[in-house]
Amino acid sequence: MSDSSRQRVADADREQLAGELREHMLAGRLDAEEFEQRLERAYKATTRGDLEALTEDLPLSPVALHVEIVKRKEHLQRRLIQEGGGAVAISALCVAIWLSSGAEGSFWPGYVIFFSLLPLLRNAWRLFGPAPDLEAVERHLDRRREHGRHRHGPPRPPRPPRPPGLPR
């Protein structure tokens, strides 16, 4: 895998950094002259490393923090959808078996549906509920992934550390 600091940046990345620099200037961390210098360097930046160098001595701004949280939520949402796809497939298979066997007696696939979708619903509540707990969702999904990896292949390399300042 290549070093992310050498990845090229888009205009949207430069604009995002410009907004972060404005936040730092308004908070008093940068004076007007230093803000202008960094802003000029931001618009000339070509790689992610160039942009990161402009904020390495500054704390995570509220704008950057919000962007990181949104990205993390989107990533966890995609992982939940993938997990839910498996649960829905198993549930549909059980319903198909029940229907093909005459659909008589109690609706036993209901138990499979309930128990296979319960973790998905719990994690969806943790992710989108009134008090999001991204750490708990990520821990649960990582445990499920590792459980499957131990049975089906070599373990994955450890994840890179989260940026400082992200809420748990």
BAVO-100771 format. One record per residue (C-alpha): residue number from 1; residue in one letter; chain; x negated, y negated, z. Coordinates in steps of 0.2 Angstrom, whole numbers, m for minus. Layout:
N
[r NUM,'A','A',[X,Y,Z]] ...
// end
This chain:
168
[r 1,'M','A',[0,0,0]] [r 2,'S','A',[m7,m17,m4]] [r 3,'D','A',[m10,m31,8]] [r 4,'S','A',[6,m42,10]] [r 5,'S','A',[m5,m58,12]] [r 6,'R','A',[m10,m56,m7]] [r 7,'Q','A',[8,m55,m13]] [r 8,'R','A',[13,m70,m24]] [r 9,'V','A',[27,m81,m17]] [r 10,'A','A',[42,m89,m25]] [r 11,'D','A',[49,m106,m25]] [r 12,'A','A',[62,m101,m12]] [r 13,'D','A',[48,m95,0]] [r 14,'R','A',[40,m112,m2]] [r 15,'E','A',[56,m121,1]] [r 16,'Q','A',[59,m110,17]] [r 17,'L','A',[42,m115,23]] [r 18,'A','A',[45,m133,20]] [r 19,'G','A',[61,m132,30]] [r 20,'E','A',[51,m124,44]] [r 21,'L','A',[38,m137,44]] [r 22,'R','A',[51,m151,45]] [r 23,'E','A',[58,m142,60]] [r 24,'H','A',[40,m143,68]] [r 25,'M','A',[38,m161,64]] [r 26,'L','A',[55,m165,71]] [r 27,'A','A',[50,m156,87]] [r 28,'G','A',[34,m166,88]] [r 29,'R','A',[22,m152,84]] [r 30,'L','A',[16,m160,69]] [r 31,'D','A',[13,m179,65]] [r 32,'A','A',[19,m186,49]] [r 33,'E','A',[2,m186,41]] [r 34,'E','A',[m1,m168,45]] [r 35,'F','A',[16,m163,40]] [r 36,'E','A',[13,m171,23]] [r 37,'Q','A',[m3,m162,21]] [r 38,'R','A',[4,m145,25]] [r 39,'L','A',[19,m148,14]] [r 40,'E','A',[8,m152,m1]] [r 41,'R','A',[m2,m136,2]] [r 42,'A','A',[14,m127,4]] [r 43,'Y','A',[20,m132,m13]] [r 44,'K','A',[3,m127,m21]] [r 45,'A','A',[3,m110,m12]] [r 46,'T','A',[2,m95,m23]] [r 47,'T','A',[1,m81,m11]] [r 48,'R','A',[10,m76,5]] [r 49,'G','A',[m7,m78,14]] [r 50,'D','A',[m8,m96,9]] [r 51,'L','A',[9,m99,16]] [r 52,'E','A',[5,m90,32]] [r 53,'A','A',[m10,m100,35]] [r 54,'L','A',[0,m116,36]] [r 55,'T','A',[10,m110,51]] [r 56,'E','A',[m2,m98,60]] [r 57,'D','A',[m5,m111,74]] [r 58,'L','A',[13,m115,76]] [r 59,'P','A',[27,m105,86]] [r 60,'L','A',[41,m97,77]] [r 61,'S','A',[53,m111,72]] [r 62,'P','A',[72,m109,75]] [r 63,'V','A',[74,m108,56]] [r 64,'A','A',[61,m94,54]] [r 65,'L','A',[68,m85,69]] [r 66,'H','A',[86,m85,61]] [r 67,'V','A',[79,m79,44]] [r 68,'E','A',[70,m65,53]] [r 69,'I','A',[85,m60,62]] [r 70,'V','A',[96,m60,47]] [r 71,'K','A',[83,m50,37]] [r 72,'R','A',[82,m37,51]] [r 73,'K','A',[101,m36,52]] [r 74,'E','A',[102,m33,33]] [r 75,'H','A',[89,m19,34]] [r 76,'L','A',[98,m11,49]] [r 77,'Q','A',[115,m12,40]] [r 78,'R','A',[107,m3,24]] [r 79,'R','A',[101,11,36]] [r 80,'L','A',[118,12,44]] [r 81,'I','A',[126,13,27]] [r 82,'Q','A',[114,27,22]] [r 83,'E','A',[118,37,38]] [r 84,'G','A',[137,34,36]] [r 85,'G','A',[136,41,18]] [r 86,'G','A',[130,58,25]] [r 87,'A','A',[143,58,38]] [r 88,'V','A',[157,54,25]] [r 89,'A','A',[150,67,14]] [r 90,'I','A',[151,81,27]] [r 91,'S','A',[168,75,32]] [r 92,'A','A',[174,76,14]] [r 93,'L','A',[167,93,12]] [r 94,'C','A',[176,99,28]] [r 95,'V','A',[193,91,22]] [r 96,'A','A',[190,100,5]] [r 97,'I','A',[187,117,13]] [r 98,'W','A',[203,114,24]] [r 99,'L','A',[213,109,9]] [r 100,'S','A',[207,124,m2]] [r 101,'S','A',[211,136,12]] [r 102,'G','A',[229,131,12]] [r 103,'A','A',[229,116,23]] [r 104,'E','A',[238,126,36]] [r 105,'G','A',[237,125,55]] [r 106,'S','A',[229,110,64]] [r 107,'F','A',[218,97,55]] [r 108,'W','A',[202,104,61]] [r 109,'P','A',[191,92,50]] [r 110,'G','A',[197,78,61]] [r 111,'Y','A',[185,84,75]] [r 112,'V','A',[170,84,62]] [r 113,'I','A',[175,67,56]] [r 114,'F','A',[176,60,74]] [r 115,'F','A',[160,67,80]] [r 116,'S','A',[150,63,64]] [r 117,'L','A',[156,45,63]] [r 118,'L','A',[155,41,81]] [r 119,'P','A',[137,37,81]] [r 120,'L','A',[140,26,66]] [r 121,'L','A',[154,17,74]] [r 122,'R','A',[144,14,90]] [r 123,'N','A',[129,7,80]] [r 124,'A','A',[140,m4,70]] [r 125,'W','A',[147,m11,86]] [r 126,'R','A',[130,m14,92]] [r 127,'L','A',[124,m22,76]] [r 128,'F','A',[140,m33,72]] [r 129,'G','A',[148,m34,89]] [r 130,'P','A',[149,m50,101]] [r 131,'A','A',[132,m46,108]] [r 132,'P','A',[121,m38,95]] [r 133,'D','A',[108,m26,101]] [r 134,'L','A',[96,m24,86]] [r 135,'E','A',[83,m14,97]] [r 136,'A','A',[96,m1,102]] [r 137,'V','A',[102,2,84]] [r 138,'E','A',[84,3,78]] [r 139,'R','A',[79,15,91]] [r 140,'H','A',[93,26,88]] [r 141,'L','A',[90,26,69]] [r 142,'D','A',[72,29,72]] [r 143,'R','A',[75,44,83]] [r 144,'R','A',[87,52,70]] [r 145,'R','A',[74,49,57]] [r 146,'E','A',[60,57,67]] [r 147,'H','A',[71,71,72]] [r 148,'G','A',[73,75,53]] [r 149,'R','A',[55,72,49]] [r 150,'H','A',[49,85,62]] [r 151,'R','A',[60,98,53]] [r 152,'H','A',[57,93,35]] [r 153,'G','A',[39,86,33]] [r 154,'P','A',[25,76,41]] [r 155,'P','A',[28,61,52]] [r 156,'R','A',[28,44,45]] [r 157,'P','A',[14,31,49]] [r 158,'P','A',[19,19,63]] [r 159,'R','A',[28,4,59]] [r 160,'P','A',[19,m13,59]] [r 161,'P','A',[23,m23,75]] [r 162,'R','A',[37,m36,74]] [r 163,'P','A',[33,m54,74]] [r 164,'P','A',[32,m62,91]] [r 165,'G','A',[47,m72,96]] [r 166,'L','A',[60,m61,89]] [r 167,'P','A',[74,m57,102]] [r 168,'R','A',[77,m39,107]] 
// end
